Amino acid sequence: MLARLGVRRNVIGALINHLREEAEVIEVRRSVQLSPDPGDDPFCNCAEEGQADFIVTLNPKDFPKTRLTAKVILPGDAIPTTARKRPRLR
């Protein structure tokens, strides 16, 4: 997606490395049909199970806002600042 938007390869690589360092593995316990595109259901289910604050996509029509708790945004949109509060780990 970033390459299609013209982002330089080294920036994409740095972002992917950062995501790998900070990512949280989510185990989806139940799969539900949420998207009109069955190929996007794994992303919807992962976002729901992981309590994602937002989903970034170039195809928002396949991520129905009425069926997801995460806010659906486009890559150029501002990152939502009204995210749910998460408990701090000590």
PDB file of N, CA, C and O in Angstrom:
ATOM      1  N   MET A   1       0.829  -1.171   0.000  1.00  0.00           N
ATOM      2  CA  MET A   1       0.000   0.000   0.000  1.00  0.00           C
ATOM      3  C   MET A   1       0.890   1.257   0.000  1.00  0.00           C
ATOM      4  O   MET A   1       0.623   2.213  -0.728  1.00  0.00           O
ATOM      5  N   LEU A   2       1.923   1.243   0.805  1.00  0.00           N
ATOM      6  CA  LEU A   2       2.788   2.430   0.880  1.00  0.00           C
ATOM      7  C   LEU A   2       3.527   2.664  -0.428  1.00  0.00           C
ATOM      8  O   LEU A   2       3.709   3.810  -0.840  1.00  0.00           O
ATOM      9  N   ALA A   3       3.953   1.598  -1.083  1.00  0.00           N
ATOM     10  CA  ALA A   3       4.647   1.746  -2.359  1.00  0.00           C
ATOM     11  C   ALA A   3       3.714   2.368  -3.396  1.00  0.00           C
ATOM     12  O   ALA A   3       4.142   3.203  -4.193  1.00  0.00           O
ATOM     13  N   ARG A   4       2.452   1.970  -3.388  1.00  0.00           N
ATOM     14  CA  ARG A   4       1.480   2.552  -4.321  1.00  0.00           C
ATOM     15  C   ARG A   4       1.278   4.037  -4.066  1.00  0.00           C
ATOM     16  O   ARG A   4       0.912   4.785  -4.973  1.00  0.00           O
ATOM     17  N   LEU A   5       1.514   4.458  -2.843  1.00  0.00           N
ATOM     18  CA  LEU A   5       1.375   5.873  -2.495  1.00  0.00           C
ATOM     19  C   LEU A   5       2.655   6.661  -2.734  1.00  0.00           C
ATOM     20  O   LEU A   5       2.703   7.863  -2.470  1.00  0.00           O
ATOM     21  N   GLY A   6       3.705   5.986  -3.239  1.00  0.00           N
ATOM     22  CA  GLY A   6       4.942   6.672  -3.575  1.00  0.00           C
ATOM     23  C   GLY A   6       5.924   6.832  -2.426  1.00  0.00           C
ATOM     24  O   GLY A   6       6.861   7.624  -2.522  1.00  0.00           O
ATOM     25  N   VAL A   7       5.722   6.088  -1.334  1.00  0.00           N
ATOM     26  CA  VAL A   7       6.648   6.162  -0.201  1.00  0.00           C
ATOM     27  C   VAL A   7       7.942   5.443  -0.575  1.00  0.00           C
ATOM     28  O   VAL A   7       7.910   4.361  -1.162  1.00  0.00           O
ATOM     29  N   ARG A   8       9.073   6.044  -0.237  1.00  0.00           N
ATOM     30  CA  ARG A   8      10.385   5.463  -0.562  1.00  0.00           C
ATOM     31  C   ARG A   8      10.586   4.122   0.131  1.00  0.00           C
ATOM     32  O   ARG A   8      10.106   3.902   1.244  1.00  0.00           O
ATOM     33  N   ARG A   9      11.303   3.234  -0.547  1.00  0.00           N
ATOM     34  CA  ARG A   9      11.530   1.864  -0.040  1.00  0.00           C
ATOM     35  C   ARG A   9      12.197   1.848   1.331  1.00  0.00           C
ATOM     36  O   ARG A   9      11.834   1.039   2.184  1.00  0.00           O
ATOM     37  N   ASN A  10      13.171   2.735   1.554  1.00  0.00           N
ATOM     38  CA  ASN A  10      13.868   2.726   2.844  1.00  0.00           C
ATOM     39  C   ASN A  10      12.928   3.160   3.975  1.00  0.00           C
ATOM     40  O   ASN A  10      13.055   2.682   5.102  1.00  0.00           O
ATOM     41  N   VAL A  11      11.997   4.052   3.682  1.00  0.00           N
ATOM     42  CA  VAL A  11      11.019   4.479   4.696  1.00  0.00           C
ATOM     43  C   VAL A  11      10.052   3.336   4.979  1.00  0.00           C
ATOM     44  O   VAL A  11       9.694   3.093   6.131  1.00  0.00           O
ATOM     45  N   ILE A  12       9.626   2.632   3.928  1.00  0.00           N
ATOM     46  CA  ILE A  12       8.748   1.477   4.110  1.00  0.00           C
ATOM     47  C   ILE A  12       9.449   0.423   4.964  1.00  0.00           C
ATOM     48  O   ILE A  12       8.847  -0.138   5.880  1.00  0.00           O
ATOM     49  N   GLY A  13      10.714   0.156   4.666  1.00  0.00           N
ATOM     50  CA  GLY A  13      11.479  -0.831   5.437  1.00  0.00           C
ATOM     51  C   GLY A  13      11.598  -0.444   6.905  1.00  0.00           C
ATOM     52  O   GLY A  13      11.455  -1.287   7.790  1.00  0.00           O
ATOM     53  N   ALA A  14      11.861   0.834   7.159  1.00  0.00           N
ATOM     54  CA  ALA A  14      11.975   1.302   8.540  1.00  0.00           C
ATOM     55  C   ALA A  14      10.644   1.157   9.272  1.00  0.00           C
ATOM     56  O   ALA A  14      10.613   0.765  10.439  1.00  0.00           O
ATOM     57  N   LEU A  15       9.548   1.473   8.589  1.00  0.00           N
ATOM     58  CA  LEU A  15       8.228   1.338   9.200  1.00  0.00           C
ATOM     59  C   LEU A  15       7.912  -0.120   9.506  1.00  0.00           C
ATOM     60  O   LEU A  15       7.405  -0.432  10.583  1.00  0.00           O
ATOM     61  N   ILE A  16       8.204  -1.005   8.575  1.00  0.00           N
ATOM     62  CA  ILE A  16       7.948  -2.434   8.798  1.00  0.00           C
ATOM     63  C   ILE A  16       8.782  -2.947   9.962  1.00  0.00           C
ATOM     64  O   ILE A  16       8.281  -3.718  10.781  1.00  0.00           O
ATOM     65  N   ASN A  17      10.034  -2.540  10.053  1.00  0.00           N
ATOM     66  CA  ASN A  17      10.871  -2.955  11.184  1.00  0.00           C
ATOM     67  C   ASN A  17      10.299  -2.446  12.505  1.00  0.00           C
ATOM     68  O   ASN A  17      10.295  -3.166  13.503  1.00  0.00           O
ATOM     69  N   HIS A  18       9.823  -1.223  12.509  1.00  0.00           N
ATOM     70  CA  HIS A  18       9.218  -0.654  13.716  1.00  0.00           C
ATOM     71  C   HIS A  18       7.947  -1.427  14.095  1.00  0.00           C
ATOM     72  O   HIS A  18       7.721  -1.731  15.267  1.00  0.00           O
ATOM     73  N   LEU A  19       7.128  -1.738  13.094  1.00  0.00           N
ATOM     74  CA  LEU A  19       5.913  -2.509  13.373  1.00  0.00           C
ATOM     75  C   LEU A  19       6.249  -3.885  13.947  1.00  0.00           C
ATOM     76  O   LEU A  19       5.575  -4.357  14.863  1.00  0.00           O
ATOM     77  N   ARG A  20       7.271  -4.518  13.419  1.00  0.00           N
ATOM     78  CA  ARG A  20       7.672  -5.837  13.944  1.00  0.00           C
ATOM     79  C   ARG A  20       8.106  -5.746  15.408  1.00  0.00           C
ATOM     80  O   ARG A  20       7.825  -6.644  16.202  1.00  0.00           O
ATOM     81  N   GLU A  21       8.783  -4.669  15.753  1.00  0.00           N
ATOM     82  CA  GLU A  21       9.235  -4.481  17.134  1.00  0.00           C
ATOM     83  C   GLU A  21       8.078  -4.200  18.083  1.00  0.00           C
ATOM     84  O   GLU A  21       8.080  -4.667  19.222  1.00  0.00           O
ATOM     85  N   GLU A  22       7.092  -3.441  17.620  1.00  0.00           N
ATOM     86  CA  GLU A  22       6.009  -2.975  18.487  1.00  0.00           C
ATOM     87  C   GLU A  22       4.722  -3.792  18.364  1.00  0.00           C
ATOM     88  O   GLU A  22       3.805  -3.617  19.166  1.00  0.00           O
ATOM     89  N   ALA A  23       4.643  -4.671  17.384  1.00  0.00           N
ATOM     90  CA  ALA A  23       3.403  -5.402  17.105  1.00  0.00           C
ATOM     91  C   ALA A  23       3.025  -6.346  18.244  1.00  0.00           C
ATOM     92  O   ALA A  23       3.868  -6.816  19.009  1.00  0.00           O
ATOM     93  N   GLU A  24       1.758  -6.592  18.317  1.00  0.00           N
ATOM     94  CA  GLU A  24       1.214  -7.532  19.294  1.00  0.00           C
ATOM     95  C   GLU A  24       0.531  -8.643  18.508  1.00  0.00           C
ATOM     96  O   GLU A  24      -0.333  -8.372  17.675  1.00  0.00           O
ATOM     97  N   VAL A  25       0.911  -9.886  18.765  1.00  0.00           N
ATOM     98  CA  VAL A  25       0.295 -11.016  18.084  1.00  0.00           C
ATOM     99  C   VAL A  25      -1.106 -11.221  18.657  1.00  0.00           C
ATOM    100  O   VAL A  25      -1.287 -11.314  19.871  1.00  0.00           O
ATOM    101  N   ILE A  26      -2.088 -11.290  17.768  1.00  0.00           N
ATOM    102  CA  ILE A  26      -3.478 -11.473  18.167  1.00  0.00           C
ATOM    103  C   ILE A  26      -3.946 -12.843  17.711  1.00  0.00           C
ATOM    104  O   ILE A  26      -3.838 -13.189  16.535  1.00  0.00           O
ATOM    105  N   GLU A  27      -4.463 -13.615  18.642  1.00  0.00           N
ATOM    106  CA  GLU A  27      -5.043 -14.911  18.311  1.00  0.00           C
ATOM    107  C   GLU A  27      -6.549 -14.716  18.148  1.00  0.00           C
ATOM    108  O   GLU A  27      -7.247 -14.387  19.107  1.00  0.00           O
ATOM    109  N   VAL A  28      -7.034 -14.920  16.946  1.00  0.00           N
ATOM    110  CA  VAL A  28      -8.461 -14.776  16.675  1.00  0.00           C
ATOM    111  C   VAL A  28      -9.144 -16.082  17.080  1.00  0.00           C
ATOM    112  O   VAL A  28      -8.898 -17.136  16.494  1.00  0.00           O
ATOM    113  N   ARG A  29      -9.996 -15.992  18.083  1.00  0.00           N
ATOM    114  CA  ARG A  29     -10.653 -17.190  18.630  1.00  0.00           C
ATOM    115  C   ARG A  29     -11.903 -17.582  17.866  1.00  0.00           C
ATOM    116  O   ARG A  29     -12.266 -18.758  17.815  1.00  0.00           O
ATOM    117  N   ARG A  30     -12.564 -16.591  17.270  1.00  0.00           N
ATOM    118  CA  ARG A  30     -13.747 -16.913  16.470  1.00  0.00           C
ATOM    119  C   ARG A  30     -13.782 -15.995  15.264  1.00  0.00           C
ATOM    120  O   ARG A  30     -13.505 -14.799  15.353  1.00  0.00           O
ATOM    121  N   SER A  31     -14.128 -16.586  14.145  1.00  0.00           N
ATOM    122  CA  SER A  31     -14.178 -15.834  12.900  1.00  0.00           C
ATOM    123  C   SER A  31     -15.636 -15.579  12.535  1.00  0.00           C
ATOM    124  O   SER A  31     -16.449 -16.502  12.479  1.00  0.00           O
ATOM    125  N   VAL A  32     -15.948 -14.318  12.292  1.00  0.00           N
ATOM    126  CA  VAL A  32     -17.298 -13.899  11.959  1.00  0.00           C
ATOM    127  C   VAL A  32     -17.249 -13.161  10.631  1.00  0.00           C
ATOM    128  O   VAL A  32     -16.288 -12.442  10.359  1.00  0.00           O
ATOM    129  N   GLN A  33     -18.269 -13.329   9.803  1.00  0.00           N
ATOM    130  CA  GLN A  33     -18.325 -12.589   8.548  1.00  0.00           C
ATOM    131  C   GLN A  33     -18.736 -11.153   8.859  1.00  0.00           C
ATOM    132  O   GLN A  33     -19.874 -10.897   9.253  1.00  0.00           O
ATOM    133  N   LEU A  34     -17.818 -10.233   8.681  1.00  0.00           N
ATOM    134  CA  LEU A  34     -18.056  -8.828   8.966  1.00  0.00           C
ATOM    135  C   LEU A  34     -18.004  -7.960   7.714  1.00  0.00           C
ATOM    136  O   LEU A  34     -18.668  -6.927   7.637  1.00  0.00           O
ATOM    137  N   SER A  35     -17.217  -8.384   6.745  1.00  0.00           N
ATOM    138  CA  SER A  35     -16.970  -7.580   5.558  1.00  0.00           C
ATOM    139  C   SER A  35     -17.773  -8.085   4.368  1.00  0.00           C
ATOM    140  O   SER A  35     -18.033  -9.284   4.261  1.00  0.00           O
ATOM    141  N   PRO A  36     -18.169  -7.181   3.470  1.00  0.00           N
ATOM    142  CA  PRO A  36     -18.790  -7.651   2.227  1.00  0.00           C
ATOM    143  C   PRO A  36     -17.797  -8.414   1.346  1.00  0.00           C
ATOM    144  O   PRO A  36     -18.204  -9.156   0.452  1.00  0.00           O
ATOM    145  N   ASP A  37     -16.496  -8.234   1.596  1.00  0.00           N
ATOM    146  CA  ASP A  37     -15.446  -8.978   0.894  1.00  0.00           C
ATOM    147  C   ASP A  37     -14.887 -10.016   1.852  1.00  0.00           C
ATOM    148  O   ASP A  37     -14.186  -9.654   2.797  1.00  0.00           O
ATOM    149  N   PRO A  38     -15.174 -11.305   1.638  1.00  0.00           N
ATOM    150  CA  PRO A  38     -14.687 -12.345   2.561  1.00  0.00           C
ATOM    151  C   PRO A  38     -13.172 -12.324   2.762  1.00  0.00           C
ATOM    152  O   PRO A  38     -12.688 -12.770   3.802  1.00  0.00           O
ATOM    153  N   GLY A  39     -12.418 -11.816   1.789  1.00  0.00           N
ATOM    154  CA  GLY A  39     -10.969 -11.721   1.920  1.00  0.00           C
ATOM    155  C   GLY A  39     -10.524 -10.722   2.977  1.00  0.00           C
ATOM    156  O   GLY A  39      -9.391 -10.781   3.453  1.00  0.00           O
ATOM    157  N   ASP A  40     -11.413  -9.805   3.347  1.00  0.00           N
ATOM    158  CA  ASP A  40     -11.090  -8.810   4.368  1.00  0.00           C
ATOM    159  C   ASP A  40     -11.574  -9.217   5.759  1.00  0.00           C
ATOM    160  O   ASP A  40     -11.266  -8.540   6.740  1.00  0.00           O
ATOM    161  N   ASP A  41     -12.322 -10.305   5.854  1.00  0.00           N
ATOM    162  CA  ASP A  41     -12.801 -10.757   7.164  1.00  0.00           C
ATOM    163  C   ASP A  41     -11.667 -11.043   8.160  1.00  0.00           C
ATOM    164  O   ASP A  41     -11.808 -10.702   9.335  1.00  0.00           O
ATOM    165  N   PRO A  42     -10.550 -11.653   7.739  1.00  0.00           N
ATOM    166  CA  PRO A  42      -9.472 -11.868   8.715  1.00  0.00           C
ATOM    167  C   PRO A  42      -8.961 -10.566   9.343  1.00  0.00           C
ATOM    168  O   PRO A  42      -8.621 -10.542  10.525  1.00  0.00           O
ATOM    169  N   PHE A  43      -8.907  -9.487   8.561  1.00  0.00           N
ATOM    170  CA  PHE A  43      -8.450  -8.198   9.080  1.00  0.00           C
ATOM    171  C   PHE A  43      -9.482  -7.615  10.050  1.00  0.00           C
ATOM    172  O   PHE A  43      -9.130  -7.063  11.093  1.00  0.00           O
ATOM    173  N   CYS A  44     -10.756  -7.746   9.687  1.00  0.00           N
ATOM    174  CA  CYS A  44     -11.832  -7.256  10.559  1.00  0.00           C
ATOM    175  C   CYS A  44     -11.838  -8.031  11.874  1.00  0.00           C
ATOM    176  O   CYS A  44     -11.922  -7.437  12.949  1.00  0.00           O
ATOM    177  N   ASN A  45     -11.749  -9.354  11.787  1.00  0.00           N
ATOM    178  CA  ASN A  45     -11.773 -10.179  12.993  1.00  0.00           C
ATOM    179  C   ASN A  45     -10.559  -9.930  13.876  1.00  0.00           C
ATOM    180  O   ASN A  45     -10.678  -9.897  15.101  1.00  0.00           O
ATOM    181  N   CYS A  46      -9.398  -9.757  13.266  1.00  0.00           N
ATOM    182  CA  CYS A  46      -8.190  -9.468  14.039  1.00  0.00           C
ATOM    183  C   CYS A  46      -8.325  -8.115  14.741  1.00  0.00           C
ATOM    184  O   CYS A  46      -7.954  -7.977  15.906  1.00  0.00           O
ATOM    185  N   ALA A  47      -8.850  -7.129  14.036  1.00  0.00           N
ATOM    186  CA  ALA A  47      -9.036  -5.801  14.631  1.00  0.00           C
ATOM    187  C   ALA A  47     -10.006  -5.866  15.807  1.00  0.00           C
ATOM    188  O   ALA A  47      -9.777  -5.230  16.836  1.00  0.00           O
ATOM    189  N   GLU A  48     -11.081  -6.626  15.660  1.00  0.00           N
ATOM    190  CA  GLU A  48     -12.062  -6.748  16.738  1.00  0.00           C
ATOM    191  C   GLU A  48     -11.477  -7.510  17.928  1.00  0.00           C
ATOM    192  O   GLU A  48     -11.605  -7.072  19.071  1.00  0.00           O
ATOM    193  N   GLU A  49     -10.843  -8.634  17.663  1.00  0.00           N
ATOM    194  CA  GLU A  49     -10.272  -9.448  18.743  1.00  0.00           C
ATOM    195  C   GLU A  49      -9.170  -8.691  19.481  1.00  0.00           C
ATOM    196  O   GLU A  49      -9.036  -8.802  20.699  1.00  0.00           O
ATOM    197  N   GLY A  50      -8.382  -7.920  18.729  1.00  0.00           N
ATOM    198  CA  GLY A  50      -7.284  -7.167  19.336  1.00  0.00           C
ATOM    199  C   GLY A  50      -7.693  -5.808  19.863  1.00  0.00           C
ATOM    200  O   GLY A  50      -6.856  -5.056  20.363  1.00  0.00           O
ATOM    201  N   GLN A  51      -8.960  -5.487  19.758  1.00  0.00           N
ATOM    202  CA  GLN A  51      -9.492  -4.204  20.222  1.00  0.00           C
ATOM    203  C   GLN A  51      -8.738  -3.030  19.605  1.00  0.00           C
ATOM    204  O   GLN A  51      -8.341  -2.090  20.295  1.00  0.00           O
ATOM    205  N   ALA A  52      -8.551  -3.109  18.287  1.00  0.00           N
ATOM    206  CA  ALA A  52      -7.855  -2.046  17.558  1.00  0.00           C
ATOM    207  C   ALA A  52      -8.617  -0.738  17.665  1.00  0.00           C
ATOM    208  O   ALA A  52      -9.848  -0.728  17.670  1.00  0.00           O
ATOM    209  N   ASP A  53      -7.896   0.348  17.748  1.00  0.00           N
ATOM    210  CA  ASP A  53      -8.516   1.666  17.787  1.00  0.00           C
ATOM    211  C   ASP A  53      -8.915   2.128  16.393  1.00  0.00           C
ATOM    212  O   ASP A  53      -9.923   2.816  16.228  1.00  0.00           O
ATOM    213  N   PHE A  54      -8.129   1.751  15.389  1.00  0.00           N
ATOM    214  CA  PHE A  54      -8.478   2.130  14.032  1.00  0.00           C
ATOM    215  C   PHE A  54      -7.878   1.159  13.037  1.00  0.00           C
ATOM    216  O   PHE A  54      -6.926   0.440  13.343  1.00  0.00           O
ATOM    217  N   ILE A  55      -8.457   1.148  11.823  1.00  0.00           N
ATOM    218  CA  ILE A  55      -7.992   0.343  10.698  1.00  0.00           C
ATOM    219  C   ILE A  55      -7.680   1.322   9.575  1.00  0.00           C
ATOM    220  O   ILE A  55      -8.506   2.168   9.234  1.00  0.00           O
ATOM    221  N   VAL A  56      -6.491   1.205   9.004  1.00  0.00           N
ATOM    222  CA  VAL A  56      -6.103   2.049   7.879  1.00  0.00           C
ATOM    223  C   VAL A  56      -6.252   1.225   6.611  1.00  0.00           C
ATOM    224  O   VAL A  56      -5.672   0.146   6.499  1.00  0.00           O
ATOM    225  N   THR A  57      -7.025   1.724   5.656  1.00  0.00           N
ATOM    226  CA  THR A  57      -7.268   0.987   4.423  1.00  0.00           C
ATOM    227  C   THR A  57      -7.510   1.932   3.254  1.00  0.00           C
ATOM    228  O   THR A  57      -7.991   3.051   3.430  1.00  0.00           O
ATOM    229  N   LEU A  58      -7.168   1.463   2.056  1.00  0.00           N
ATOM    230  CA  LEU A  58      -7.499   2.192   0.838  1.00  0.00           C
ATOM    231  C   LEU A  58      -8.888   1.814   0.345  1.00  0.00           C
ATOM    232  O   LEU A  58      -9.380   2.386  -0.627  1.00  0.00           O
ATOM    233  N   ASN A  59      -9.524   0.851   1.013  1.00  0.00           N
ATOM    234  CA  ASN A  59     -10.802   0.312   0.573  1.00  0.00           C
ATOM    235  C   ASN A  59     -11.809   0.317   1.726  1.00  0.00           C
ATOM    236  O   ASN A  59     -12.195  -0.754   2.194  1.00  0.00           O
ATOM    237  N   PRO A  60     -12.243   1.481   2.193  1.00  0.00           N
ATOM    238  CA  PRO A  60     -13.105   1.540   3.373  1.00  0.00           C
ATOM    239  C   PRO A  60     -14.468   0.875   3.207  1.00  0.00           C
ATOM    240  O   PRO A  60     -15.095   0.512   4.203  1.00  0.00           O
ATOM    241  N   LYS A  61     -14.941   0.708   1.973  1.00  0.00           N
ATOM    242  CA  LYS A  61     -16.262   0.101   1.795  1.00  0.00           C
ATOM    243  C   LYS A  61     -16.292  -1.358   2.254  1.00  0.00           C
ATOM    244  O   LYS A  61     -17.362  -1.894   2.541  1.00  0.00           O
ATOM    245  N   ASP A  62     -15.129  -1.998   2.326  1.00  0.00           N
ATOM    246  CA  ASP A  62     -15.076  -3.390   2.782  1.00  0.00           C
ATOM    247  C   ASP A  62     -14.879  -3.511   4.289  1.00  0.00           C
ATOM    248  O   ASP A  62     -14.743  -4.616   4.814  1.00  0.00           O
ATOM    249  N   PHE A  63     -14.863  -2.379   4.983  1.00  0.00           N
ATOM    250  CA  PHE A  63     -14.719  -2.364   6.437  1.00  0.00           C
ATOM    251  C   PHE A  63     -15.894  -1.571   7.016  1.00  0.00           C
ATOM    252  O   PHE A  63     -15.766  -0.385   7.319  1.00  0.00           O
ATOM    253  N   PRO A  64     -17.050  -2.252   7.167  1.00  0.00           N
ATOM    254  CA  PRO A  64     -18.284  -1.549   7.554  1.00  0.00           C
ATOM    255  C   PRO A  64     -18.218  -0.957   8.962  1.00  0.00           C
ATOM    256  O   PRO A  64     -18.063  -1.672   9.952  1.00  0.00           O
ATOM    257  N   LYS A  65     -18.339   0.356   9.018  1.00  0.00           N
ATOM    258  CA  LYS A  65     -18.246   1.072  10.295  1.00  0.00           C
ATOM    259  C   LYS A  65     -19.309   0.617  11.289  1.00  0.00           C
ATOM    260  O   LYS A  65     -19.090   0.658  12.499  1.00  0.00           O
ATOM    261  N   THR A  66     -20.448   0.187  10.782  1.00  0.00           N
ATOM    262  CA  THR A  66     -21.534  -0.227  11.676  1.00  0.00           C
ATOM    263  C   THR A  66     -21.278  -1.577  12.327  1.00  0.00           C
ATOM    264  O   THR A  66     -21.932  -1.926  13.310  1.00  0.00           O
ATOM    265  N   ARG A  67     -20.335  -2.338  11.792  1.00  0.00           N
ATOM    266  CA  ARG A  67     -20.060  -3.667  12.339  1.00  0.00           C
ATOM    267  C   ARG A  67     -18.724  -3.764  13.063  1.00  0.00           C
ATOM    268  O   ARG A  67     -18.381  -4.818  13.599  1.00  0.00           O
ATOM    269  N   LEU A  68     -17.970  -2.670  13.082  1.00  0.00           N
ATOM    270  CA  LEU A  68     -16.647  -2.661  13.698  1.00  0.00           C
ATOM    271  C   LEU A  68     -16.593  -1.625  14.815  1.00  0.00           C
ATOM    272  O   LEU A  68     -17.227  -0.573  14.733  1.00  0.00           O
ATOM    273  N   THR A  69     -15.835  -1.932  15.852  1.00  0.00           N
ATOM    274  CA  THR A  69     -15.630  -0.942  16.900  1.00  0.00           C
ATOM    275  C   THR A  69     -14.459  -0.016  16.550  1.00  0.00           C
ATOM    276  O   THR A  69     -14.391   1.112  17.039  1.00  0.00           O
ATOM    277  N   ALA A  70     -13.542  -0.492  15.707  1.00  0.00           N
ATOM    278  CA  ALA A  70     -12.403   0.326  15.278  1.00  0.00           C
ATOM    279  C   ALA A  70     -12.875   1.378  14.286  1.00  0.00           C
ATOM    280  O   ALA A  70     -13.773   1.131  13.481  1.00  0.00           O
ATOM    281  N   LYS A  71     -12.267   2.539  14.351  1.00  0.00           N
ATOM    282  CA  LYS A  71     -12.557   3.600  13.383  1.00  0.00           C
ATOM    283  C   LYS A  71     -11.812   3.262  12.098  1.00  0.00           C
ATOM    284  O   LYS A  71     -10.643   2.876  12.143  1.00  0.00           O
ATOM    285  N   VAL A  72     -12.476   3.403  10.953  1.00  0.00           N
ATOM    286  CA  VAL A  72     -11.883   3.104   9.653  1.00  0.00           C
ATOM    287  C   VAL A  72     -11.414   4.409   9.032  1.00  0.00           C
ATOM    288  O   VAL A  72     -12.193   5.348   8.867  1.00  0.00           O
ATOM    289  N   ILE A  73     -10.106   4.460   8.685  1.00  0.00           N
ATOM    290  CA  ILE A  73      -9.530   5.679   8.109  1.00  0.00           C
ATOM    291  C   ILE A  73      -8.738   5.356   6.855  1.00  0.00           C
ATOM    292  O   ILE A  73      -8.340   4.212   6.631  1.00  0.00           O
ATOM    293  N   LEU A  74      -8.516   6.374   6.045  1.00  0.00           N
ATOM    294  CA  LEU A  74      -7.685   6.269   4.847  1.00  0.00           C
ATOM    295  C   LEU A  74      -6.239   6.601   5.216  1.00  0.00           C
ATOM    296  O   LEU A  74      -6.003   7.248   6.236  1.00  0.00           O
ATOM    297  N   PRO A  75      -5.268   6.170   4.407  1.00  0.00           N
ATOM    298  CA  PRO A  75      -3.863   6.451   4.727  1.00  0.00           C
ATOM    299  C   PRO A  75      -3.548   7.925   4.924  1.00  0.00           C
ATOM    300  O   PRO A  75      -2.675   8.243   5.731  1.00  0.00           O
ATOM    301  N   GLY A  76      -4.202   8.826   4.240  1.00  0.00           N
ATOM    302  CA  GLY A  76      -3.908  10.248   4.374  1.00  0.00           C
ATOM    303  C   GLY A  76      -4.646  10.935   5.504  1.00  0.00           C
ATOM    304  O   GLY A  76      -4.382  12.102   5.794  1.00  0.00           O
ATOM    305  N   ASP A  77      -5.565  10.235   6.146  1.00  0.00           N
ATOM    306  CA  ASP A  77      -6.339  10.830   7.241  1.00  0.00           C
ATOM    307  C   ASP A  77      -5.477  11.013   8.484  1.00  0.00           C
ATOM    308  O   ASP A  77      -4.482  10.316   8.682  1.00  0.00           O
ATOM    309  N   ALA A  78      -5.880  11.954   9.302  1.00  0.00           N
ATOM    310  CA  ALA A  78      -5.207  12.136  10.588  1.00  0.00           C
ATOM    311  C   ALA A  78      -5.508  10.936  11.479  1.00  0.00           C
ATOM    312  O   ALA A  78      -6.602  10.373  11.428  1.00  0.00           O
ATOM    313  N   ILE A  79      -4.541  10.555  12.284  1.00  0.00           N
ATOM    314  CA  ILE A  79      -4.744   9.447  13.216  1.00  0.00           C
ATOM    315  C   ILE A  79      -5.706   9.920  14.303  1.00  0.00           C
ATOM    316  O   ILE A  79      -5.499  10.974  14.903  1.00  0.00           O
ATOM    317  N   PRO A  80      -6.760   9.138  14.554  1.00  0.00           N
ATOM    318  CA  PRO A  80      -7.735   9.551  15.570  1.00  0.00           C
ATOM    319  C   PRO A  80      -7.079   9.741  16.936  1.00  0.00           C
ATOM    320  O   PRO A  80      -6.236   8.943  17.346  1.00  0.00           O
ATOM    321  N   THR A  81      -7.471  10.791  17.624  1.00  0.00           N
ATOM    322  CA  THR A  81      -6.916  11.057  18.948  1.00  0.00           C
ATOM    323  C   THR A  81      -7.901  10.707  20.055  1.00  0.00           C
ATOM    324  O   THR A  81      -7.585  10.852  21.236  1.00  0.00           O
ATOM    325  N   THR A  82      -9.073  10.255  19.689  1.00  0.00           N
ATOM    326  CA  THR A  82     -10.080   9.894  20.683  1.00  0.00           C
ATOM    327  C   THR A  82     -10.112   8.384  20.881  1.00  0.00           C
ATOM    328  O   THR A  82     -11.180   7.791  21.029  1.00  0.00           O
ATOM    329  N   ALA A  83      -8.950   7.779  20.882  1.00  0.00           N
ATOM    330  CA  ALA A  83      -8.847   6.327  21.039  1.00  0.00           C
ATOM    331  C   ALA A  83      -9.332   5.899  22.416  1.00  0.00           C
ATOM    332  O   ALA A  83      -9.295   6.659  23.383  1.00  0.00           O
ATOM    333  N   ARG A  84      -9.789   4.654  22.466  1.00  0.00           N
ATOM    334  CA  ARG A  84     -10.198   4.097  23.750  1.00  0.00           C
ATOM    335  C   ARG A  84      -9.004   4.072  24.681  1.00  0.00           C
ATOM    336  O   ARG A  84      -7.871   3.872  24.244  1.00  0.00           O
ATOM    337  N   LYS A  85      -9.252   4.270  25.939  1.00  0.00           N
ATOM    338  CA  LYS A  85      -8.181   4.191  26.937  1.00  0.00           C
ATOM    339  C   LYS A  85      -7.889   2.723  27.234  1.00  0.00           C
ATOM    340  O   LYS A  85      -8.799   1.931  27.477  1.00  0.00           O
ATOM    341  N   ARG A  86      -6.627   2.382  27.209  1.00  0.00           N
ATOM    342  CA  ARG A  86      -6.198   1.015  27.512  1.00  0.00           C
ATOM    343  C   ARG A  86      -5.514   1.026  28.887  1.00  0.00           C
ATOM    344  O   ARG A  86      -4.836   1.990  29.241  1.00  0.00           O
ATOM    345  N   PRO A  87      -5.697  -0.037  29.643  1.00  0.00           N
ATOM    346  CA  PRO A  87      -5.007  -0.081  30.933  1.00  0.00           C
ATOM    347  C   PRO A  87      -3.504  -0.140  30.717  1.00  0.00           C
ATOM    348  O   PRO A  87      -3.024  -0.822  29.812  1.00  0.00           O
ATOM    349  N   ARG A  88      -2.765   0.580  31.555  1.00  0.00           N
ATOM    350  CA  ARG A  88      -1.306   0.566  31.454  1.00  0.00           C
ATOM    351  C   ARG A  88      -0.751  -0.680  32.112  1.00  0.00           C
ATOM    352  O   ARG A  88      -1.170  -1.073  33.201  1.00  0.00           O
ATOM    353  N   LEU A  89       0.204  -1.293  31.423  1.00  0.00           N
ATOM    354  CA  LEU A  89       0.890  -2.458  31.985  1.00  0.00           C
ATOM    355  C   LEU A  89       2.009  -1.970  32.878  1.00  0.00           C
ATOM    356  O   LEU A  89       2.693  -1.001  32.550  1.00  0.00           O
ATOM    357  N   ARG A  90       2.197  -2.624  33.985  1.00  0.00           N
ATOM    358  CA  ARG A  90       3.259  -2.216  34.917  1.00  0.00           C
ATOM    359  C   ARG A  90       4.391  -3.180  34.890  1.00  0.00           C
ATOM    360  O   ARG A  90       5.373  -2.998  35.610  1.00  0.00           O
TER     361      ARG A  90
END
